[in-house]
Amino acid sequence: MSGPVTTIDAPPDAARASRGAPPEVEITLAREAMVGKIRVRRSLPRRERRTVGAWCFLDHMGPASVTKRASIDVGPHPHAGLHTVTWLIEDEILHRDSLGSEQVIRPGQLNLMTAGQGVAHSEEATVGYRSQLYGVQLWVAQAEATRHGPAAFEDYPELPRIELGRSEATILVGTFDGKNSLHALTHRSLAAMPCCTRDLRSGRSSHRLNTRWWSSRALSSSMPKRLKRANSRTWARGDRSSRCTRMRRPAWLLLGGEPFVEPIVMWWNFVARSRAEVDAATRAWNAQDPRFGSVASPLDRIPAPSLPEARP
């Protein structure tokens, strides 16, 4: 599930990803959006909080029934200046991209696509799959040193897991408790861990957090299936632990990252540094410029919308 980001989520103006702030806890409601024919809940970006470290996008997919009339089916569309991170709890998604990749994404596996200067991909239902869609997709803003580089695609079928008291966590990105996910995002000082609680008794769990990552930690408690509304909680510098109250279907996602100080502009499926860059990418995609390549998909190519007028 790949965006798009609109002015409802955040204005397409330059903003710094991480700013200093006094110690506090922020709770932000996610916004419901439609991606293809599937409803998602968007926690990042929001006007109240554009990013968490270099994490700049977070969609919670489902739970939603996948049928012949309602499936993911997002046609070819472009990305630039970001990594996409896809992780499923239920369902299957067929990924195709302009690099020639064709990969079925399955539960518990990590799919990582690096856009760099430009890439295109589609996300499609697999043949015959009729069940539930449930998972997350995230974007990571690429730093100046890598965002003009080549595109890439990686699939990781096995990921490290750790015990956290009554919970079990999967390390998608980064390092925790001496274990790390060995892939291209490790050097970005990022962390992402989905955690599922096996013991459904009421109670609390407390875990240490890295206090150097000020204004850059977010706990999303929107993954429990029985919750009607998604929300995110962000800790600023000074907090040292997270406490999670047990829920009927406990599951949560912890994100972290060192402050990303480069100003970024987000619009549609692009993460750039200026409106001029976004406008150039938009025009290139709509003109079918070879910058983004082509995707061997039966789905229709999605045109880019016009960039809104700049605010005075």
N, C-alpha and C positions, 0 to 999 in steps of 0.2 A: 504494500500500500504506500504509494509515493506522493504524498501531498494532495492537492497543491496548497501552498500558503497564499492567503489572500489578505486584503486590508482588514478583514475582520479579525484575523489572528494577530497581525502586527503591521504597522505602516511600513512601506518600502523605502525607508530612510535609514541612513547610516546610524548605527547604535553600537556601543561597545558591549561585548558579551557579558563581562563580569565587572561589577563595580564594588567598591568598598561599601560596607554597610555595618551599622551597629548590630550586635547579636540580637536575633529575632527569629520567630517562626512565621513563615508565610503559608497560608493555605489558599490554593487557587483552584476554582472549579474548572474542569475541562469543558470544551465546547464540542457539541455534536456536529459532525459533518458527514457528507456522503462522498465516498471514493468509489468510483464505479457504481455498483449496485449495492454496496455494503456500507452500513452506517458505522462510523468510527467515533472515538472520543479523543479529542486533541488536547494534550496537556502543554505542549510546547510547539510553536511559540505562542505566548499570550501577551496581551498588551501590558499586563502586570509584571511579566517576567519573560524576556525574550529568549534567554539561554540559561543553561547550567554548565559552566565551563565552556567547552567546545560543543557540547550537545545543544543542538538548535531546533530539533524537531522530535516530537514523540506522539505517535498515534497508537491508541489501544484499539485493536481490531476485534469486534464481537464482544461476547459470544453472539454469533449470528448463524442462522441456518443457511447452508449452501444448497441451492436447488438449481434446476435448469434455468429458471427465470431470475434467480438472484445468486450471483457468484461474483468472484473478484473481478475478472475480465477488465483490466486496465490496459488500454491499447498503448502502442509505442509512444513514449514521451521522453524528453531530454532531462539531463542533470548536468550541473557544472559546479565545481568548487566544494564538493561535499563527498562524504562516505555515506552509503546507506547500510544500516544494520537491521537485518530481519531475523526474528526469532518467533517460532510458533509453539503454542501449547497443544492445539488441535488443528486439523485440516492439512491440506497439501496445496502448494502454489507452484505453478510452473513459471520459472524465470527464464526469459530470453533477452539477449542484449545485442548491441551492435558490435561486440567483440566476437560474436559467434557462440557465446555460451548458451547452453540449454540445460537447466538444472531444476529438478523437482526439489522444492524446499519442504522438509518434513519436520515434525515436532522434535524439539530438542537439538536441532542443528542450527548452526550460525551461518548466515549468508552475508558476505561483506562485498559491496561493490564500491570501487573508488571511481569517482567521476572525473577528477582532474579538469583538464581543459574542456572536456565534453564527452558524453556517452548517452546512449538511448537504450531503453529497455521496456519490456512489457511484463505484466503480471497476470497470469491466466489460470483459470480453473483447470485441473487435470481431468482427463477423460474418465467419466464414471464415478467421480467422487461426489457423494451426497451425504453431508453430515454437518458438523459445526466448524465455523471459523473462529479461532481464538488465538491472539498473539499480539506482538508489538512490532512496530517499525520505528527506527530512530535515524536521525541524520547527525553527522558530525561535521562541523565546519572545518575545511582544510586550511592549514596555515599557509602563509605567503610562499613558503619554500616548496610546497608540494602542489598547490592548487592549479598551477599551469602545466603540470606534468601529464603523463599518459594515463588513460583509464585502465582499470583492472577489475577482475572478479575472482573471488575466493569462496570456497565452500568448506566448512569445518563440521564434519559429522559427529566428532567427539569433543566434548568440552569438560574441563575440570569441575569437580563438585566438592563442596565442603560442608561439614556439619556446623550448624549454628544453634546450639542448644537443642530445642525441640524442632528446629527447622533444618531444611537442606537447601543450599543455594548453588546455583550454577554461575560460574564466572564467565560471562560473555566477553568482557573487555577488562584489561588491567590486571592488578594483583591484589590478592586478599589472603591473609593468613598463610603467607608463604607460597601460595599457588598462583599461577598466572596463566592467562590465555595467550598462547604463542602465535600471534599474528600481527599484521601490519599496524594495528592501532595501539599496540602496547607502548610505543615510545611517546604517545601523546599525553601521558599522565592522566588517563581517563579510567573510569571504572563503571561497570554495569553488571548488576547481579540480580536476576530474578530469584525469589526465595519463596518456597512453598512450605507451609507448616503442616507437619504430619499429625501432630497431636491436636485434636480439635477442642480440647478442654480450654476453658477461659483462663486467662493469665496474661503475663507480659514477658517480653523478651528484650534484653538490652545488649547493644553491641557498640564497641568503640569505633569512632570515626576519626579520620585524619583532619585535625583542626587547621592544617596549613591550607586546606582547600576552601578558603572562606568564600561565602556567597556562592558556593558551587556544589552543594549537595542537595539532592531532591529525593524524597521518598514518595513514590506514587502508589497509592493504596487503591487504585482503580481496577486492579486485576481480578478481585473476587467476583465470581459470576453473579452473586446475588445482590451486589450493590447496584442501585439505580443510577447513581451519578458518580462520575470519576472526579478525583481531586488529587492535587499534588501538594506536598509539604516541602518547603525549602528551609534549610538551616544556614544562617550566616555564621561568620567567624565567632568562636567562643563556645559553641555547643560541642559536646564531646561524645555523646552517645545518642542512639536512636532507640525509641521504645515503641513497640508495636503491640496494640491490644489485639487479642485473638478475635477473629471474625468467623462467620458461619462457613465461609469457604476461603480460608486465609491464603493469600498470595500477594506478594508485593515486589516492587522493582526499585532497587537502590541505584541511583546514578551519582557519579562524582567526577570532578575534574578540576585541575588547576585553572585559575582565571585565564580566560582567553581574551587578551586585551586588544586584539586587532578589531577595528570597526568593521561591521559587516552589514550588507544590504541583502535581505531575503525577499524574493518575489517569485511566485509560482513554484517552479522546481529548481531555482537557481540560488546559490549563495555566493555573493560577490562582494565587492568593496565600494561600488558606486552604482548609481542608477544608469550611467552610461554603459557600464559593463553588462548590466541586466538587459538594457535595451538592445545592445549588440547581439547578445545571446538569443533574445526573443526573435529578432529579425533573421538571424542565421537559421534558427530552427524552422520558422515558417517558410523560408526560402529553400528548405531542404539542402542547406549547405553541408558539404561532406564533413564538417567539423564534428557532427554528432553521429555520423554513420547511419546505417539502416538496420532494422530489426526484421528477421524472418518470422513475422507473426501474422496470423489471419485476421487480427483485430485492426480496426481503423486507427490510423495515426491521429494523435490528439494535437490540435493546433494550439499555439500559445496565445493567451489573451493579451490585449494591449496593456501596457504599463499605465497606471493611473497618473493623472496630473500631479506634479509636485506640489507639496503644501507651500503656501507663501511664507 
